[in-house]
Amino acid sequence: MSETPSSQNPNPIGNTSMWLGIASSSLVFGIGLCAWTGVAQNWIRLAGTPLFVCGGASAFLGFLAAILGAAGLFGKERSRTTAIVGLLLGLLGTCMFLGFMRAIAGG
């Protein structure tokens, strides 16, 4: 009986993508929530630039996670689950950054 190729082999690119996506999504959410609170409490002028830089850097991590997630999908005989999760979380982090920027600029 021939065995089918195991898709349980670790995918280091997918794993990296997943961890970068987790970091990006959580950091963008936290920084965006902090900035949104700053707008509501009128102290955003004091911390706006550092929050933007940190949020932009976190969104860039999401962009890298999305690229690595897409690259992790093409590995032969590798688990694609972590690559898919990393791709989705990376896109989520990047889109959240853009959404927070739009919400803060409009309000």
Secondary structure by P-SEA (a helix, b strand, c coil): cccccccccccaaaaaaaaaaaaaaaaaaaaaaaaaaaaaaccccccaaaaaaaaaaaaaaaaaaaaaaaaaaacccccaaaaaaaaaaaaaaaaaaaaaaaaaaac
